[in-house]
Amino acid sequence: MNIPIRLKLFLMMVLEFFIWGAWLPLIFGYLPSLHFTPDQQSWVLNAFPIAAIVGMFFSNQFADRNFAAEKFLSASHLISGLAMIGLAFTKDYPVFLTLMFVHCLLYVPTISITNSIAFANMKDAKQEFGIVRMGGTIGWILAAWPFTFILVDWAKVDAAQTHGFGSWLGTVFSSGLTGEALQKGTTWTFIVAGIASLILSAFSLILPHTPPKPPSTEGNQQAWIEAVRLLKHPFVLVLWVVTFLDAFVHNCFFNWTGTFLGTAVEKGGVGIPGNWIMPVMSIGQIAEILTMFILGATLKRLGWRATMIVGILGHAARFAVFAFFPQHQWTIILVNLLHGVCYAFFFATVYIFVDEFFPKDVRTSAQGLFNVMILGVGALVANTICPKLIQNTFTKDGVIDFHGLFLVPCGCALGAALLLGLFFHPPKSGKSASELGPIGH
């Protein structure tokens, strides 16, 4: 893969994940400020996983078989970006929900599409995908840090009357918005994400041309059906189930961590200022850069199963620290470095595994099949129960039982690692799943 193409794919990933990273971390604390009920909050949050499930069919039909991938990417981001910007200007539940569904139904399939564009232009996916996908990690980090300046109490900064740039900067960093002001300022996350989406829409037009793939046989026009049939292989089915469990654990992190970090110590939280919540949550993406660099070598040394188990156990370790050491602020901050290990060693590895073991003409749909778990069902379950669980842990004094909350995903992660270790046995011969048995009936 030549350098200009690699750079384009890298920037594509930067923008793709910048969009998601700009609005996701703070929306869980923002929705209650709109006076949405827990059920209404779940519907808004579940727009994303529902879109992932629908996207398995949507992206298949419009990208795999009908449209050039880069053109599909451009059109999707144009419409979804406008919908995202609209979220900043409404507090009406039906309008908010509709705009979120429009955004998610068009954005979610592009995650699979960007992977497909990248894989289509690689010669060695094991060696090259980690570096290209690292652009997504950097995009998520870049989305977080500008808000250290956006979500600032500027009246407090002006009142301090500091002298010198260093003193002024220190005052800015220590003057994060709190309470209602922070919730109001969160609307900027939608505006920033929407603008990034419009930029990617334009940028997609100069990406490498990735034409639609015709079906391999006239009798199998639906690529998603071919992908689903591959679940009859035990090792594929086990990985699919474990992917659901890990996705549930992963989404518990996003549901509760922002609130955990921002809640005052006396109320059971960590007491992080509002303008530092997103940067703290993005620390894991910094570690992800390193893990993406070594992912290829790790896979060759440890193999598929051991690499994935390490990724899952990273979740268990992080939630254990959250549950048992909430009073140690710096420990809580630094343990987020494990998030990079969790993502790269499991989710990114799953994407590479799918690219190697699934037939070429259904790989986009196969990516979508696992995205049903990574972005769909796992998130759907987490987003449905997490708002209700956290509400039920409030005491009369307003203290949240984060200890009990975090033991739930910690236990699930340990169970997933055990299941993978005992029952996931991919073939060692290098055969693809399609060679292990007929795809048809």
Stockholm file with secondary structure:
# STOCKHOLM 1.0

chainA/1-441         MNIPIRLKLFLMMVLEFFIWGAWLPLIFGYLPSLHFTPDQQSWVLNAFPIAAIVGMFFSNQFADRNFAAEKFLSASHLISGLAMIGLAFTKDYPVFLTLMFVHCLLYVPTISITNSIAFANMKDAKQEFGIVRMGGTIGWILAAWPFTFILVDWAKVDAAQTHGFGSWLGTVFSSGLTGEALQKGTTWTFIVAGIASLILSAFSLILPHTPPKPPSTEGNQQAWIEAVRLLKHPFVLVLWVVTFLDAFVHNCFFNWTGTFLGTAVEKGGVGIPGNWIMPVMSIGQIAEILTMFILGATLKRLGWRATMIVGILGHAARFAVFAFFPQHQWTIILVNLLHGVCYAFFFATVYIFVDEFFPKDVRTSAQGLFNVMILGVGALVANTICPKLIQNTFTKDGVIDFHGLFLVPCGCALGAALLLGLFFHPPKSGKSASELGPIGH
#=GR chainA/1-441 SS CCHHHHHHHHHHHHHHHHHHHHHHHHHHHHGGGGTCCHHHHHHHHTHHHHHHHHHHHHHIIIIITTSCHHHHHHHHHHHHHHHHHHHTTCCCHHHHHHHHHHHHHHHHHHHHHHHHHHHHTCSCHHHHHHHHHHHHHHHHHHHHTTHHHHTBCHHHHHHHCCCSHHHHHHHHHTCBCCHHHHHHHTHHHHHHHHHHHHHHHHHGGGSCCCCCCCCSSTTCCCHHHHHHHGGGSHHHHHHHHHHHHHHHHHHHHHHHHHHHHHSCGGGTSCCCCGGGHHHHHTHHHHHHHHHHHHHHHHHHHHHHHHHHHHHHHHHHHHHHHHHHCTTCHHHHHHHTTHHHHHIIIIIIHHHHHHHHHSCGGGHHHHHHHHHIIIIIIHHHHHHHHHHHHHHHTBCTTSCBCHHHHHHHHHHHHHHHHHHHHHHCCCCSSCCCGGGSSCSCC
#=GC SS_cons         CCHHHHHHHHHHHHHHHHHHHHHHHHHHHHGGGGTCCHHHHHHHHTHHHHHHHHHHHHHIIIIITTSCHHHHHHHHHHHHHHHHHHHTTCCCHHHHHHHHHHHHHHHHHHHHHHHHHHHHTCSCHHHHHHHHHHHHHHHHHHHHTTHHHHTBCHHHHHHHCCCSHHHHHHHHHTCBCCHHHHHHHTHHHHHHHHHHHHHHHHHGGGSCCCCCCCCSSTTCCCHHHHHHHGGGSHHHHHHHHHHHHHHHHHHHHHHHHHHHHHSCGGGTSCCCCGGGHHHHHTHHHHHHHHHHHHHHHHHHHHHHHHHHHHHHHHHHHHHHHHHHCTTCHHHHHHHTTHHHHHIIIIIIHHHHHHHHHSCGGGHHHHHHHHHIIIIIIHHHHHHHHHHHHHHHTBCTTSCBCHHHHHHHHHHHHHHHHHHHHHHCCCCSSCCCGGGSSCSCC
//
